[in-house]
Amino acid sequence: MGAVARGLSAEELTTIRAGLAAGRRPRVQFTESAGQVAGQIGQVVDLADPAAGDDFVVVRFGKDELPFSPGDLRVAPRGAAAKKAVPAPPPPPAPPMPEFVIDKPPAPPAAPKSEERPVTDTAPPAQRKATRPVKAKPAPALTVTLAYGEGEWTVAASQGSKVLAKPYVVRPAEALRIVSLVDVPGVQEAVEHILAAERAEAEQQAQRLRAELAEVEARLAELGEAGGKP
């Protein structure tokens, strides 16, 4: 049995990440676990987050860019070229068995036989080899969050482990419009209750401010009258 080809080690992945940061595209070679592309040479164009899945090494070969796991790849040796399967030569024809003749008249001369050619397998090597479909990595889920806390509405967005938008404040009217697009029983009513409570609190605060303003104006009027007396 031949030795099992190891994949990329943690140290090699660190070297590849440093090469990408420097603007290079490190060359890798597909191992036997990659299936029909084994032996081919590709270029690493990106290293995704390993926490999102095993297939986080994005490799370009030909016109395709697909994710693979570190076990499907190894560092390409210098001058390495894509492996090509060579068909095995056909077995030599068996020698003819000797013919024994007992009291048999001589047979007429046989017509010359046409030259027989060994049949070779003309199927392309890729069809003879057991193929393994290239694994396609699904896109991470997109999450948009509308939250309410401490008197403020916020919206945030993320895709997988990547933060697309940090929580930012939106007006209550915008929050109600966003919720109206989601036909979920009870959600819109809950938002309307929150807005009603905020409206009532704002009206109470406005009444307090009006009362304080009336007191200040009355005080100013008294001071004005006092100042006008001889």
Secondary structure, 3 states (H helix, E strand, C coil): CCCCCCCCCHHHHHHHHHHHHCCCCCEEEECHHHHHHCCCEEEEEEECCHHHCCCCEEEEECCEEEEECHHHEEECCCCCCCCCCCCCCCCCCCCCCCCCCCCCCCCCCCCCCCCCCCCCCCCCHHHHCCCCCCCCCCCCCEEEEEEEECCEEEEEEEECCEEEEEEEEECHHHHHHHHHCCCCCCHHHHHHHHHHHHHHHHHHHHHHHHHHHHHHHHHHHHHHHHHHCC
